[in-house]
């Protein structure tokens, strides 16, 4: 009996968007208008690439970025939830699927000593170049029309489950915890026995309820959360069963 917990990162594990938080490092803590206006829908990764070039051009170094990123607050109750999962790792496999990047997520999880809670992190690969600039790449290529071109979370989840099956690991239930529009695609992949846990008041919750109103509801059960304590309460019930 093993459960798979799938977490988004921004506005789910942390209470902010890591990509917009980094702007605190910019001169006067803001970006020039032409850079801000250069974003095109579905091309966030390219936009962030330009933001990182701007920060590098303005002499923002790795250490300053790291200091800034590790001040992001965790979502209410999340520290308790991750502690609880860490104590019960024999029951829970735990992955992150996020449109952030490897550098940011690594810094934040390690600073709070939560990196051991997660078995794998699927996110856009990032590294610092020899000149000290942060660079970010697409996570993968895919053919899903619903998702931004750098990341289809459904594809990530499906490939992870296939790989686990090859290792002889299958899950009693998948619990998907997220908040954003790009979490809908993987949620629609979930089966009747699985659980989607959208964050209250965020895009994912609204999209799921729109689907229900248009009589094409998701297959899985839906449990809305506002604090990660709500998620922990559900997991405690699961374990008791």
N, C-alpha and C positions, 0 to 999 in steps of 0.2 A: 504494500500500500504506500504509494508515493504520490505526492502532489507537485505539480509544476506551477510556480509563481512567475508570471511574466510582468515586469515593471517597465513602464515608460520612466523617463528621468525628470525632464523639465516640468514644473508644475505638478509633479506626482511625488517623486522622492524629495526633490528640493522644491521650495515654495516660489521659485522664480524661474525665468528663462536664462540658462547659463550664457547663451549667446548674446543676449542683450545686457546682461550684468557686466560683461567684460568692458562695455563702453565706459564704465567708471574709471578705467585706466586712461581714457583719451584726454587730450588737453581740454580743460574746462568740463570734463565728464560728458562731452557730447560729440556727435559726429557732424561734419559739414553737410549741409542740405543736399548737395549734389550726390554725395555718397549715400545718404539715407534714401534718396529718391531713386537710386539705381537698382533697387530690388525689383525683380520680376517674379511673379507667382510661379512656384514650382522650382525656382532656382535659388533657394536659400543658401545652399553650400557655396555657390559661386559668390554670392553677396558677402558671406562671412569671410571668404578668401580676400576680398577687397578691404574689408574692415581690418583684418589682420595685417595687411600690407600697410594700411594707414597707421596702425598702432606702431608697427616696426619703423616706419619712416619718421615717426615722432619720438623714437628712442625708448619705447616701452619695452622693458626687458622681461625675460621669463620669470624672474623672481617676483617682480611687481605683479605680474598677471596671477601668479600662483597665490600670492598673499591676498589679492582681491577676490579670487574665486573661492577660496576657503572660508570666506566670511558669509557666503550665501546661506540663509537659514533653511533648515529642513522643514518640510511640511509638518503641521501639527500632528503629534503622536507618532511620527515616522521613526524617531530614534528608538522609542519603545518597541515598535513593530519590528524593526530590523534586529534589535537585540533579541526579541522573542524568536524570530526565524533562525538566528544564529545559534540559539540554544536547542533548536529542534531540527537541525540540518539532516538528521537521518530520515525525517519525514518529508522534507521540502527540498526540491531542486529549485533554484532561483536564478533567473536571467534578466538582464536589462536589454531592451530594444529601444534605441533612442536616436533622434536626429541631432544630438549634440555631437561631441567628438571624444576620442579616446583620452586626450590630454586632460580636458576639463573633468571628465567623470573620474578618471584615475586620481587626480589631485583631491577631489572632494571626498571620495570614498576612503582614500588612505588617511587623509587628515582626521576623519572621524572614526577611523579603524573599522570600517564596514566592508572593506574589499573582500574579506573572507566569506561574507554572507552570500556572495554571488558566484555562481559557477562559471558563467560566461557573460561578457558584455558585447553586444552587437551595436556598433555605432560607427560614425565616419572616422576613418583613420587620420590622425593629426600628428605632426612632428615639428620640431624646431629645425630650421635650415641652418647651414653652417654660418650664415650671417645673423642668426638669432631671430629670424622671423617665423611666426607660427604659420604652418601651411596645413590645409585640410583637403581631403579627397572624398569622392563619392564612396559610400559603403559598397555598393554593387551596381550592376546593370539589371534591369528587369523590364517586363512588358506590361505592367499593370497600369491601366489608364487612370485609375483612381488616385494613385500615389505620386508624391514628388519624385523626380527622376533619379534621385540618388538613393532612395530607400523605400522598399515595399515591405512593411512589417509582417504582412501575411507570408510572404516568401521566406523571410528569415525564420518565422515560427515553424512553418511547414518543413523547411530543411533541417532545423534543429530536431524536430520530432522524428523525422526519418532517420537521422544519424543516431539518435538515442535508441530507436527500435533495432537498428543494426547491432547495437551494443547489448541488446536484450532488455532495455529499459522502456517500460510503458507506464503511463500515468493514470491513476484513478480519476483524477480531475485536473483540468487546467483552469487557473484563476488568473484573469488578465486585468491588470490594474493600470489605468491610464486616464488621460484627460482630453487629448486633442483630436482634431479631425483625422489625423493620420493613424489614429488607433482604431478607427472604425473598420478598416479593411481586415486586420487580423481578428477583430471581434466577430465579424461575419463568417469567419472560418471555423469558429468554435462550435462544438456539438451540444446536444441537448443537456448532457450531464455537466457541462462546463459552466463557469461563472464569469461574466463580465462585470468589473467593478469600476464604473466611471465616476470621476470626481464631480461632486455636486456643483451645478452652476456653470460647468465648463462645456466646451464644444461637443465632446464625446457623448455626454448625457443628453444634450439637445438633439444630436443626430439620431441616437438610438430611439428617443421618444417620437421623433418625426417618422421614423420607419414604422413604428408601432401604429401611429395614426394613419399612415397610408396602407395599413394592413399587410405590410411585408416585414414583420418583426424579425429580430435576430433569433436564431435557434436556441441560444444558450439562455440561462437565467441571468437576470440583471440585478445587481445590488449596488445602490448608490452609496458613496461614502463622503463625509466632509472632513473627518479626522482619521488618521491611520489607525486610531484606536478601534474604529468601526471594523476595519479590515482584520485587526488582531482578534476581535471578539468572534468574528466568523471563523477564523482559523482555529481558535480554541474549541469551538463547537465541532468542527471537522474532526479534530484529534480525538475528542470524547467519543464520537460515533465509532 
